[in-house]
Amino acid sequence: MEVLSGILGTDAINLSTQDSSNDVNHLQIYLEDCKDSKLQMNNNLWNELQQLQEKQTQIQLTLKTAVPPLRDYMERFNTQLAEFTNDLGFIRNKSSELKNMLEYNSTKLSKVSPLVNDLIIPPSVINNILNSKINAAWQENIAFIRDKQEIYAKYKNSNTTVPKDFQLLCQVLQYLRTVILERSRKFIIRSIKKLRSQQPTASQRIQERLLQVKDIFPFIVENNYSLALELRQAYAYTMRWYYREYFARYIRSLTILHFRNIDSQYSLSNSVSNVNASKPASAMFSNYLSHAYIKGGPVTAEAVQEYFQISRRLSILTQEDNIVMVSQIAENNTMSNYIEIGFKNLNLALLDNCSVELQFLKGFFKISDNEDELRGMLEQIFQHTFTKSAEYTRNLIQSTYDIFGVLMCIRISQQLQFESRKRETAVMDEYLNSTLILLWPKFQQLVDFQCESLHKIPISTMLTRSLDSSSQRDLLTTPLELTIQFSKFLTSLLTLAGTHEAVIDERSEPLYNSILRIRNDFETVMTKCSRKTDSPDRMLATNYMYLYNTLEHQNLTLEDQGVPFIVKETESHFKALVEALSKSHDKP
């Protein structure tokens, strides 16, 4: 016991005595003894025990506090779940019932829907037709009403069952059609009246606005043909007045242009004579155009010689930028102009307006595919304007001696005629033909004038001037002054001969025979001059050689554009004369 007591570190005897004497809890005593650090060999076990006891305490506390609310929540959840299950069954039954109803309604609607879609007229469309502004979007109403008219007609002519209020719908559709016709009529009339308003309005703006709603006129044609004709005629009358007033003002503006006065002093005879030509037959126009010409005294030979060179005037025939001179520029232009300036601006303005008007008539007022209707309407619009323009041209060339200006006006007319055919404006083509009928006879008169002036040149005076200008050099080796001036004159005519755009037979033009006449009259004068010299053939060869060299140089400048037939023929003619005269001179 003592050894055991020594090992256990306690009093075994006392313990035994106590156990035997007292009724105690040995487990409790054991646990209390275990707490004694002297009796413990491993303290970790005791710590684990304490942790387990704490967890047990927490578990018991959790069971008391958390489990009862959770149990209550689960009971409520089970109750709600049962309720939701019942509701889901009800919804399933309702869904099946609605599905059957939907299938039934779809079957019925599939039979009614096409009829409703065909006959319905939405209130938005009615309000748009009645109150919306007429513009490009408003035209959709016309397409809608046109489709409805076709559909309603199909139902009327078929045995299809229609609703009871079908006749009422037909009346509504008829009212809407009448409203569109009335609003379209008023819109066109208002647009036409703006052309006659006190505030100037450009016709192009009115036309652009009408073209934005170009579907309204075909609708009028379909539903009220007589109204369409009346509207179109009203437009024609208004535009006839409009162009008459517009071009009257424009012609007055062109008359303010300062035109260079080319009178009878601008002749071949005056270019080589000491004395100026006689007083011009008519230096001014005899009508309202007279103040447009620059008044001047006698013309010098240098001015005539400068006139014979037209290189600076050719730009009006070759320029690509054909912009019409506006009225304000014409009224304030102080430069000296030739007659072709006023002529081209007027006729180019006519062509442009005529083309624009034709395109508008085709785009808006076209009733059928008959082009003669539009042609007659266009002719009606521009008839008075063409008459005034022809009067301007007649007065422009009446008293002038500008042979080059008249010929350039002819070329301008031909170019505009070529352009009018491209634009398919037959009315303008006919007007230009009538203009050419005015210009060609005037050109022939000026050719006669220049030919007569050649014959009026004093031979002795011309030879004397040539001797003075060449410092007494031999006339046989120096070209006469007449030859020099005639070369400029002939070269200018030949240059204008090649300015036509269309491919034509040059020999069919009056210009071809006119050049031959002038050339023959010049040779006649040269022959008379040669008889006053010691060697006529040599003198003629010298002068014709000068002409030949001038024409050959001109051909070199025209090679890229193509040399006209009359130029080649004239060059070959003088070449043959030079060769023939040289051989005759070389003979002993």
C-alpha positions as CSV (number, residue, x, y, z in Angstrom):
1,M,0.0,0.0,0.0
2,E,2.8,2.2,0.7
3,V,4.4,1.5,-2.7
4,L,1.0,2.2,-4.3
5,S,0.6,5.3,-2.3
6,G,4.0,6.4,-3.4
7,I,3.2,5.8,-7.0
8,L,-0.2,7.4,-6.9
9,G,0.9,10.2,-4.7
10,T,-2.0,9.7,-2.2
11,D,-2.8,8.1,1.0
12,A,-4.1,4.6,0.1
13,I,-4.9,3.8,3.5
14,N,-6.9,6.9,4.2
15,L,-8.7,6.3,0.9
16,S,-9.5,2.9,1.7
17,T,-10.6,3.9,5.1
18,Q,-12.8,6.7,3.7
19,D,-14.3,4.4,1.1
20,S,-15.2,2.0,3.6
21,S,-16.5,4.4,6.1
22,N,-18.4,6.8,3.8
23,D,-20.9,6.3,1.0
24,V,-19.4,8.7,-1.6
25,N,-19.5,9.0,-5.4
26,H,-16.4,7.4,-6.5
27,L,-16.7,8.6,-10.1
28,Q,-17.0,12.1,-8.9
29,I,-14.0,11.7,-6.7
30,Y,-12.1,10.2,-9.6
31,L,-13.0,13.1,-11.8
32,E,-12.0,15.6,-9.1
33,D,-8.7,13.8,-8.7
34,C,-8.2,13.8,-12.4
35,K,-8.3,17.6,-12.2
36,D,-5.3,17.5,-10.1
37,S,-2.3,18.2,-12.3
38,K,-0.2,16.0,-10.2
39,L,-2.3,12.9,-11.1
40,Q,-2.5,13.7,-14.9
41,M,-0.1,12.3,-17.3
42,N,-1.8,13.9,-20.5
43,N,-3.7,17.2,-20.1
44,N,-5.0,17.2,-23.7
45,L,-7.6,14.7,-22.8
46,W,-9.0,16.9,-20.2
47,N,-9.1,19.9,-22.6
48,E,-10.9,17.8,-25.2
49,L,-13.4,16.9,-22.6
50,Q,-14.1,20.5,-21.8
51,Q,-14.6,21.3,-25.4
52,L,-17.0,18.4,-25.8
53,Q,-19.0,19.7,-22.8
54,E,-19.1,23.2,-24.3
55,K,-20.4,21.8,-27.6
56,Q,-23.0,19.8,-25.8
57,T,-24.1,22.9,-24.0
58,Q,-24.4,24.8,-27.3
59,I,-26.3,21.9,-29.0
60,Q,-28.8,21.8,-26.2
61,L,-29.2,25.6,-26.4
62,T,-29.7,25.4,-30.1
63,L,-32.3,22.6,-29.7
64,K,-34.2,24.8,-27.4
65,T,-34.0,28.1,-29.4
66,A,-33.8,27.2,-33.2
67,V,-35.5,23.9,-33.7
68,P,-39.0,25.0,-32.6
69,P,-39.3,28.0,-35.0
70,L,-37.9,25.8,-37.8
71,R,-40.5,23.2,-37.1
72,D,-43.2,25.8,-37.2
73,Y,-41.9,27.2,-40.5
74,M,-41.8,23.7,-42.1
75,E,-45.4,23.1,-41.0
76,R,-46.5,26.4,-42.6
77,F,-44.5,25.6,-45.7
78,N,-46.2,22.2,-46.1
79,T,-49.5,23.9,-45.7
80,Q,-48.8,26.5,-48.4
81,L,-47.3,23.9,-50.7
82,A,-50.5,22.0,-50.5
83,E,-52.5,25.2,-51.3
84,F,-50.2,26.0,-54.3
85,T,-50.6,22.5,-55.6
86,N,-54.3,22.9,-55.6
87,D,-54.0,26.3,-57.4
88,L,-51.7,24.8,-60.0
89,G,-54.2,22.2,-60.8
90,F,-56.8,24.9,-61.2
91,I,-54.5,26.9,-63.5
92,R,-53.9,23.7,-65.5
93,N,-57.6,23.3,-66.0
94,K,-58.1,26.9,-67.0
95,S,-55.1,26.8,-69.5
96,S,-56.6,23.8,-71.2
97,E,-60.0,25.6,-71.3
98,L,-58.4,28.7,-72.8
99,K,-56.4,26.7,-75.3
100,N,-59.6,25.1,-76.5
101,M,-61.3,28.6,-76.8
102,L,-58.2,30.0,-78.6
103,E,-58.3,27.2,-81.1
104,Y,-62.0,27.8,-81.6
105,N,-61.6,31.6,-82.0
106,S,-58.6,31.1,-84.4
107,T,-60.7,28.9,-86.6
108,K,-63.5,31.5,-86.7
109,L,-61.0,34.5,-87.1
110,S,-59.2,32.8,-90.0
111,K,-62.5,33.0,-91.9
112,V,-63.2,36.6,-90.9
113,S,-59.7,38.2,-90.9
114,P,-59.3,38.5,-94.7
115,L,-62.6,40.3,-95.0
116,V,-61.7,42.7,-92.2
117,N,-58.3,43.4,-93.6
118,D,-59.7,44.1,-97.0
119,L,-62.5,46.4,-95.9
120,I,-61.1,48.2,-92.9
121,I,-60.2,51.9,-93.3
122,P,-58.1,52.9,-90.3
123,P,-59.0,56.2,-88.6
124,S,-55.4,57.3,-88.8
125,V,-55.6,57.1,-92.6
126,I,-58.8,59.1,-92.6
127,N,-57.3,61.8,-90.4
128,N,-54.2,61.9,-92.6
129,I,-56.2,62.4,-95.7
130,L,-58.3,65.2,-94.2
131,N,-55.7,67.2,-92.2
132,S,-52.1,66.3,-93.0
133,K,-50.0,68.5,-95.2
134,I,-49.7,67.5,-98.8
135,N,-46.2,66.3,-99.4
136,A,-44.3,63.2,-100.6
137,A,-45.5,61.1,-97.6
138,W,-49.2,62.2,-98.1
139,Q,-49.1,60.4,-101.5
140,E,-49.2,57.1,-99.7
141,N,-52.9,57.8,-99.0
142,I,-53.5,57.9,-102.8
143,A,-52.0,54.4,-103.1
144,F,-54.1,53.2,-100.2
145,I,-57.4,54.6,-101.6
146,R,-56.5,53.2,-105.1
147,D,-56.0,49.7,-103.6
148,K,-59.2,49.9,-101.6
149,Q,-61.1,50.9,-104.7
150,E,-60.0,47.8,-106.5
151,I,-60.7,45.6,-103.5
152,Y,-64.2,47.1,-103.0
153,A,-65.0,46.7,-106.7
154,K,-63.9,43.0,-106.5
155,Y,-66.3,42.4,-103.5
156,K,-69.1,44.2,-105.3
157,N,-68.8,42.0,-108.4
158,S,-68.4,38.7,-106.5
159,N,-70.8,36.6,-104.5
160,T,-68.7,36.8,-101.4
161,T,-70.7,37.5,-98.2
162,V,-70.0,41.1,-97.0
163,P,-70.9,42.8,-93.7
164,K,-74.1,44.7,-93.3
165,D,-72.3,48.1,-93.2
166,F,-70.5,47.4,-96.5
167,Q,-72.4,50.1,-98.3
168,L,-71.5,52.6,-95.6
169,L,-67.9,51.7,-96.0
170,C,-68.3,52.3,-99.8
171,Q,-69.7,55.7,-99.1
172,V,-66.7,56.5,-96.7
173,L,-64.3,55.4,-99.4
174,Q,-66.1,57.6,-102.0
175,Y,-65.9,60.6,-99.6
176,L,-62.2,60.0,-99.1
177,R,-61.6,59.8,-102.9
178,T,-63.5,63.1,-103.3
179,V,-61.5,64.7,-100.5
180,I,-58.2,63.7,-102.2
181,L,-59.4,65.0,-105.5
182,E,-60.5,68.4,-104.0
183,R,-57.3,68.8,-101.9
184,S,-55.1,67.9,-104.9
185,R,-57.0,70.3,-107.2
186,K,-56.6,73.2,-104.7
187,F,-52.9,72.3,-104.2
188,I,-52.2,72.5,-107.9
189,I,-54.2,75.7,-108.3
190,R,-52.4,77.4,-105.4
191,S,-49.1,76.4,-106.9
192,I,-50.1,77.8,-110.3
193,K,-51.3,81.0,-108.7
194,K,-48.0,81.6,-107.1
195,L,-46.5,82.1,-110.5
196,R,-48.7,85.2,-110.9
197,S,-48.2,86.5,-107.4
198,Q,-46.8,90.0,-106.8
199,Q,-43.7,88.4,-105.2
200,P,-41.6,86.9,-108.0
201,T,-41.3,83.2,-107.7
202,A,-39.0,81.0,-109.8
203,S,-41.0,78.5,-111.8
204,Q,-38.4,75.8,-111.0
205,R,-39.3,76.0,-107.3
206,I,-42.9,75.5,-108.1
207,Q,-42.2,72.6,-110.4
208,E,-39.9,70.9,-107.9
209,R,-42.7,71.1,-105.3
210,L,-45.2,69.7,-107.7
211,L,-42.9,66.9,-108.7
212,Q,-42.5,65.9,-105.1
213,V,-46.3,65.0,-105.2
214,K,-46.4,63.9,-108.8
215,D,-48.8,61.0,-108.0
216,I,-51.7,63.4,-107.4
217,F,-52.2,64.3,-111.1
218,P,-52.5,60.7,-112.4
219,F,-55.1,60.1,-109.6
220,I,-57.0,63.1,-110.9
221,V,-56.8,61.7,-114.4
222,E,-58.1,58.3,-113.3
223,N,-61.1,59.8,-111.4
224,N,-61.9,63.0,-113.1
225,Y,-60.4,63.3,-116.6
226,S,-62.1,66.6,-117.5
227,L,-60.7,68.2,-114.3
228,A,-57.2,67.0,-115.2
229,L,-57.5,68.6,-118.7
230,E,-58.7,71.9,-117.1
231,L,-55.8,71.9,-114.6
232,R,-53.3,71.2,-117.4
233,Q,-54.7,73.9,-119.6
234,A,-54.6,76.4,-116.7
235,Y,-51.0,75.6,-116.2
236,A,-50.2,76.1,-119.9
237,Y,-51.9,79.5,-119.9
238,T,-50.1,80.6,-116.8
239,M,-46.7,79.4,-118.0
240,R,-47.3,81.1,-121.4
241,W,-47.8,84.4,-119.5
242,Y,-44.9,83.6,-117.2
243,Y,-42.4,83.0,-120.0
244,R,-43.7,85.9,-122.0
245,E,-43.1,88.3,-119.1
246,Y,-39.8,86.7,-118.1
247,F,-38.3,86.8,-121.5
248,A,-39.6,90.2,-122.2
249,R,-37.6,91.5,-119.2
250,Y,-34.6,89.4,-120.3
251,I,-34.7,90.8,-123.9
252,R,-34.9,94.3,-122.5
253,S,-31.8,93.5,-120.4
254,L,-30.0,92.2,-123.5
255,T,-30.8,95.4,-125.4
256,I,-28.8,97.4,-122.8
257,L,-25.7,95.5,-123.8
258,H,-23.2,97.7,-125.7
259,F,-22.8,96.2,-129.1
260,R,-19.9,97.1,-131.3
261,N,-21.2,98.9,-134.4
262,I,-20.0,97.0,-137.5
263,D,-21.3,99.1,-140.4
264,S,-20.5,99.4,-144.1
265,Q,-17.0,100.7,-143.3
266,Y,-15.9,97.2,-142.3
267,S,-15.2,96.0,-145.8
268,L,-12.3,94.6,-147.7
269,S,-12.1,97.8,-149.7
270,N,-11.8,100.0,-146.6
271,S,-9.0,97.8,-145.2
272,V,-6.6,98.8,-148.1
273,S,-7.9,102.2,-149.1
274,N,-6.6,105.6,-148.0
275,V,-10.0,107.0,-147.6
276,N,-12.7,105.7,-145.3
277,A,-15.6,104.1,-146.8
278,S,-18.8,106.1,-147.4
279,K,-21.1,106.8,-144.6
280,P,-22.7,103.6,-143.2
281,A,-26.0,102.7,-144.6
282,S,-27.4,102.2,-141.2
283,A,-25.2,102.7,-138.2
284,M,-27.9,102.2,-135.6
285,F,-31.0,100.0,-135.2
286,S,-34.2,101.7,-136.2
287,N,-36.1,100.5,-133.2
288,Y,-35.7,100.1,-129.4
289,L,-32.3,98.3,-129.9
290,S,-30.7,101.4,-131.4
291,H,-29.4,102.8,-128.0
292,A,-27.4,99.5,-127.4
293,Y,-24.9,100.3,-130.1
294,I,-21.7,102.3,-129.5
295,K,-21.9,105.4,-131.6
296,G,-18.6,106.4,-133.3
297,G,-17.2,108.3,-136.2
298,P,-15.1,107.0,-139.2
299,V,-13.4,103.7,-138.8
300,T,-9.7,103.3,-139.4
301,A,-8.1,100.7,-141.6
302,E,-6.5,99.2,-138.5
303,A,-9.8,98.7,-136.9
304,V,-11.1,96.9,-140.0
305,Q,-8.0,94.7,-140.1
306,E,-8.5,93.8,-136.4
307,Y,-12.1,92.9,-137.1
308,F,-11.1,90.4,-139.8
309,Q,-9.2,88.4,-137.2
310,I,-11.8,86.5,-135.2
311,S,-9.6,84.3,-133.1
312,R,-10.7,86.1,-129.9
313,R,-14.4,85.6,-130.7
314,L,-14.2,81.9,-131.2
315,S,-14.4,81.1,-127.5
316,I,-18.2,81.5,-127.6
317,L,-18.4,78.5,-130.0
318,T,-15.9,76.3,-128.2
319,Q,-16.5,77.0,-124.5
320,E,-17.9,74.0,-122.6
321,D,-19.4,76.0,-119.7
322,N,-22.6,77.4,-121.3
323,I,-23.9,79.6,-118.5
324,V,-26.6,82.1,-119.4
325,M,-25.9,85.7,-118.6
326,V,-28.4,86.9,-116.0
327,S,-30.4,90.1,-116.4
328,Q,-28.4,92.0,-113.7
329,I,-25.1,91.3,-115.4
330,A,-26.5,92.3,-118.8
331,E,-27.9,95.5,-117.5
332,N,-24.6,96.5,-115.8
333,N,-22.2,95.2,-118.5
334,T,-20.2,98.1,-119.9
335,M,-18.0,96.0,-122.2
336,S,-18.2,96.2,-126.0
337,N,-19.8,93.0,-127.3
338,Y,-20.5,91.5,-130.6
339,I,-24.0,90.5,-131.7
340,E,-23.4,86.7,-131.1
341,I,-23.2,87.4,-127.3
342,G,-26.8,88.6,-127.1
343,F,-27.9,86.0,-129.6
344,K,-26.4,83.0,-127.8
345,N,-27.5,84.1,-124.3
346,L,-31.1,84.5,-125.4
347,N,-31.3,81.3,-127.3
348,L,-29.4,79.3,-124.7
349,A,-31.9,80.6,-122.1
350,L,-34.7,79.5,-124.4
351,L,-33.3,76.0,-124.8
352,D,-32.6,75.5,-121.1
353,N,-36.1,76.7,-120.1
354,C,-37.7,74.7,-122.9
355,S,-35.9,71.5,-121.8
356,V,-36.8,72.0,-118.2
357,E,-40.4,72.7,-119.1
358,L,-40.6,69.5,-121.2
359,Q,-39.1,67.4,-118.5
360,F,-41.7,68.8,-116.0
361,L,-44.6,68.2,-118.4
362,K,-43.4,64.6,-118.8
363,G,-42.9,64.1,-115.1
364,F,-46.2,65.7,-113.8
365,F,-48.8,66.5,-116.5
366,K,-48.3,63.5,-118.7
367,I,-51.8,61.9,-119.4
368,S,-50.9,59.4,-122.1
369,D,-48.0,58.1,-124.1
370,N,-48.8,60.4,-126.9
371,E,-45.8,62.7,-127.3
372,D,-47.7,65.0,-129.6
373,E,-49.9,66.2,-126.7
374,L,-46.9,67.4,-124.7
375,R,-45.3,68.8,-127.9
376,G,-48.5,70.8,-128.6
377,M,-48.7,72.0,-125.0
378,L,-45.0,73.0,-125.0
379,E,-45.5,74.9,-128.3
380,Q,-48.5,76.7,-126.8
381,I,-46.4,77.8,-123.8
382,F,-43.5,79.1,-125.8
383,Q,-45.2,80.4,-128.9
384,H,-45.3,84.0,-127.9
385,T,-41.8,83.8,-126.5
386,F,-40.5,82.4,-129.7
387,T,-42.1,85.2,-131.6
388,K,-40.5,87.9,-129.4
389,S,-37.1,86.1,-129.6
390,A,-37.3,85.9,-133.4
391,E,-38.2,89.7,-133.4
392,Y,-35.1,90.3,-131.3
393,T,-32.9,88.3,-133.7
394,R,-34.4,90.1,-136.7
395,N,-33.7,93.5,-135.2
396,L,-30.2,92.4,-134.0
397,I,-29.0,91.6,-137.5
398,Q,-31.2,94.0,-139.5
399,S,-28.7,96.8,-139.9
400,T,-25.4,95.2,-139.0
401,Y,-22.6,94.4,-141.5
402,D,-20.9,91.9,-139.2
403,I,-20.6,89.0,-141.5
404,F,-18.7,87.0,-138.9
405,G,-21.2,87.8,-136.2
406,V,-24.0,86.6,-138.4
407,L,-22.1,83.4,-139.3
408,M,-21.3,82.8,-135.7
409,C,-25.0,83.2,-134.9
410,I,-25.7,80.5,-137.5
411,R,-23.2,78.2,-135.9
412,I,-24.6,78.9,-132.5
413,S,-28.1,78.0,-133.8
414,Q,-26.8,74.8,-135.3
415,Q,-25.0,73.8,-132.0
416,L,-28.2,74.6,-130.0
417,Q,-30.2,72.6,-132.6
418,F,-27.9,69.7,-132.1
419,E,-28.3,69.9,-128.4
420,S,-32.1,70.3,-128.6
421,R,-32.3,67.1,-130.6
422,K,-30.4,65.3,-127.8
423,R,-32.8,66.7,-125.3
424,E,-35.7,65.8,-127.6
425,T,-37.2,69.3,-127.7
426,A,-38.7,69.3,-131.2
427,V,-40.4,72.6,-130.6
428,M,-37.0,74.3,-129.9
429,D,-35.6,72.6,-133.0
430,E,-38.3,74.1,-135.2
431,Y,-37.8,77.5,-133.7
432,L,-34.1,77.3,-134.4
433,N,-34.9,76.3,-138.0
434,S,-36.9,79.5,-138.4
435,T,-34.0,81.4,-136.9
436,L,-31.7,80.0,-139.5
437,I,-34.1,81.1,-142.2
438,L,-33.5,84.6,-140.9
439,L,-29.8,84.3,-140.6
440,W,-28.7,82.6,-143.9
441,P,-30.3,85.3,-146.2
442,K,-28.6,88.0,-144.1
443,F,-25.3,86.2,-144.4
444,Q,-25.8,86.1,-148.2
445,Q,-26.5,89.8,-148.3
446,L,-23.2,90.5,-146.4
447,V,-21.3,88.2,-148.8
448,D,-22.7,90.2,-151.7
449,F,-21.6,93.4,-149.9
450,Q,-18.0,92.1,-149.5
451,C,-17.9,90.9,-153.1
452,E,-19.1,94.3,-154.3
453,S,-16.5,96.0,-152.1
454,L,-13.8,94.0,-153.8
455,H,-14.8,95.3,-157.2
456,K,-14.9,98.9,-155.9
457,I,-11.3,98.9,-154.9
458,P,-9.3,101.4,-157.1
459,I,-6.6,99.3,-158.7
460,S,-4.2,102.2,-159.1
461,T,-4.7,103.3,-155.5
462,M,-4.1,99.8,-154.2
463,L,-0.9,99.4,-156.1
464,T,0.4,102.7,-154.9
465,R,-0.3,101.8,-151.3
466,S,1.5,98.5,-151.7
467,L,4.5,100.3,-153.1
468,D,4.5,102.7,-150.3
469,S,4.1,100.0,-147.6
470,S,6.9,97.9,-149.1
471,S,9.4,100.8,-149.5
472,Q,9.3,100.7,-153.3
473,R,10.1,97.0,-153.4
474,D,9.1,95.0,-156.4
475,L,5.4,94.1,-156.6
476,L,6.4,90.8,-158.2
477,T,8.0,89.5,-155.0
478,T,5.8,91.0,-152.3
479,P,2.1,90.2,-151.7
480,L,-0.3,93.1,-152.1
481,E,-1.9,94.6,-149.0
482,L,-5.3,93.4,-150.3
483,T,-3.9,89.8,-150.3
484,I,-2.8,90.1,-146.7
485,Q,-6.2,91.4,-145.6
486,F,-8.0,88.9,-147.8
487,S,-6.1,86.1,-146.2
488,K,-7.3,87.2,-142.8
489,F,-10.8,87.5,-144.0
490,L,-10.8,84.1,-145.8
491,T,-9.1,82.3,-142.9
492,S,-11.7,83.6,-140.5
493,L,-14.5,82.3,-142.8
494,L,-12.8,79.0,-143.2
495,T,-12.3,78.7,-139.5
496,L,-16.0,79.2,-138.9
497,A,-16.7,76.7,-141.6
498,G,-15.3,74.0,-139.4
499,T,-17.1,74.8,-136.2
500,H,-20.3,72.8,-136.8
501,E,-20.8,69.8,-134.5
502,A,-22.9,67.5,-136.6
503,V,-21.5,65.7,-139.6
504,I,-22.9,67.3,-142.7
505,D,-22.2,67.7,-146.3
506,E,-20.4,71.0,-146.4
507,R,-21.2,71.5,-150.1
508,S,-24.9,71.6,-149.2
509,E,-24.4,74.7,-147.0
510,P,-24.7,78.2,-148.4
511,L,-21.3,79.0,-146.8
512,Y,-19.6,76.7,-149.3
513,N,-20.8,78.6,-152.4
514,S,-20.3,81.9,-150.6
515,I,-16.6,81.2,-150.1
516,L,-16.3,80.1,-153.7
517,R,-17.9,83.4,-154.8
518,I,-15.6,85.6,-152.6
519,R,-12.6,83.6,-153.7
520,N,-13.5,84.0,-157.4
521,D,-14.2,87.7,-157.0
522,F,-10.8,88.1,-155.3
523,E,-9.1,86.3,-158.1
524,T,-10.8,88.6,-160.6
525,V,-9.5,91.7,-158.8
526,M,-6.0,90.1,-158.6
527,T,-6.1,89.4,-162.3
528,K,-6.9,93.1,-163.0
529,C,-4.0,94.2,-160.7
530,S,-1.6,91.8,-162.4
531,R,-2.3,93.4,-165.8
532,K,-0.8,96.6,-164.4
533,T,2.6,94.9,-163.8
534,D,5.4,93.7,-166.1
535,S,4.9,90.0,-165.1
536,P,1.3,89.2,-164.4
537,D,1.9,85.5,-163.8
538,R,4.7,86.1,-161.3
539,M,2.7,88.7,-159.5
540,L,-0.2,86.3,-159.2
541,A,2.0,83.4,-158.1
542,T,3.5,85.6,-155.4
543,N,0.1,86.5,-154.0
544,Y,-1.4,83.1,-154.3
545,M,1.6,81.6,-152.7
546,Y,1.1,83.8,-149.7
547,L,-2.5,82.6,-149.5
548,Y,-1.5,79.0,-149.9
549,N,1.1,79.3,-147.1
550,T,-1.5,80.9,-144.8
551,L,-4.0,78.1,-145.4
552,E,-1.3,75.4,-145.0
553,H,-0.5,76.9,-141.6
554,Q,-4.1,76.9,-140.7
555,N,-4.4,73.2,-141.7
556,L,-1.6,72.4,-139.3
557,T,-3.4,73.9,-136.4
558,L,-6.6,72.1,-137.3
559,E,-5.1,68.6,-137.8
560,D,-6.1,67.4,-134.3
561,Q,-9.7,68.4,-134.9
562,G,-10.0,67.4,-138.5
563,V,-9.6,69.7,-141.5
564,P,-12.9,70.7,-143.1
565,F,-13.5,69.8,-146.7
566,I,-13.8,73.5,-147.8
567,V,-10.4,74.3,-146.2
568,K,-8.7,71.4,-148.0
569,E,-10.3,72.3,-151.3
570,T,-9.4,76.0,-151.0
571,E,-5.8,75.1,-150.1
572,S,-5.6,72.7,-153.1
573,H,-7.1,75.4,-155.3
574,F,-4.4,78.0,-154.5
575,K,-1.7,75.3,-154.7
576,A,-2.8,74.4,-158.2
577,L,-2.9,78.1,-159.2
578,V,0.6,78.6,-157.8
579,E,1.9,75.6,-159.7
580,A,0.2,76.6,-162.9
581,L,1.4,80.2,-162.7
582,S,5.0,79.1,-161.8
583,K,5.2,76.8,-164.8
584,S,3.8,79.6,-167.1
585,H,6.3,82.0,-165.7
586,D,9.2,79.6,-166.2
587,K,8.5,79.2,-169.9
588,P,10.8,81.2,-172.2
